[in-house]
């Protein structure tokens, strides 16, 4: 099985495998690099979704 990586919200570190409480983890991610950028990606997704929601509201 391929390694899975998680971003720990308590420690702001990347973890490999099933070590910590999943309630404090984001993931899984396929690579260490992807997990390391989890918060940046989450922020970008939120910005994109907010813009889409705003556009939908303007169309109504």
BATOR-116947 format. One record per residue: x, y, z of N, C-alpha, C in turn; residue in one letter. Coordinates in steps of 0.2 Angstrom, whole numbers, plus 5000, padded with zeros to 4 digits. Each point is the difference from the previous one (the first is absolute). Example, Ala and Ser with C-alpha at 12.3 -4.5 7.8 and 13.67 -1.06 7.14 Angstrom:
2
506649725039499650065000500450065000a;499850054996500450065001499650055003s;
//
This chain:
60
500449945000499650065000500450065000x;499850054996500450065000500050045006x;500550045002500050045006499550054999x;499750025006499550065001500350055004x;499950064999500350055004499450055002x;500150025006499550045004500350075002x;499650055000500250065003499750015007x;500450005005499850015007499850075002x;499450025002499850075001500250025007x;500249955004500250025007500850025000x;500449964996500750015000500250044994x;499650014995500250034993500549964997x;500049935000500549964997499749954996x;500449974995499749944996500249945004x;499549955000500149945003499949944994x;500349955001499949944995499749955004x;499549974997499649945003499550025005x;499849955004499550015005500250015007x;500350055001500350015007499650045004x;499750064998499650055005499349994999x;499650035005499350015000499850034993x;499649974997499750024993499650075001x;499850015006499650065000500450065000x;500750005000500550055000500450004993x;499849964996500349994993499650024994x;500450034995499750014994500349954995x;499649964996500349964995499649945000x;500249944997500749994998500250044993x;500650004999500350034994500549954997x;500150004994500449954997500850015001x;500250065001500750025001500150045006x;500650005002500250055006499950074998x;500250024994499950074997499350025000x;499549964998499350025000499850015007x;500249955005499850015007500350075002x;500650014999500350065002499650074998x;499749994995499650064997499350005001x;499849965005499349985001499650075002x;500350045005499650065002500050054994x;500550004996500050054994499449984995x;500049934999499549984995499350015003x;499949985006499350025004499850074999x;500550045001499950084999499850014993x;500449984995499850014993499349974998x;499949945003499349974998499450055003x;500150025006499550045004499950074996x;500650034997499950064996499649984994x;500249954997499749984993499249995001x;499949965006499349995001499650065002x;500350045004499750075001499850044994x;500550004996499950044993499449974996x;500049935000499549964996499350025003x;500050005007499350015003499850074999x;500550055000499850074999499850014992x;500349964996499850014993499349974999x;499849945004499449974999499450055003x;500250045005499550045003499950064996x;500550024996499950064995499649984994x;500049934999499649984994499249995002x;499950015006499349995002499650065000x;
//
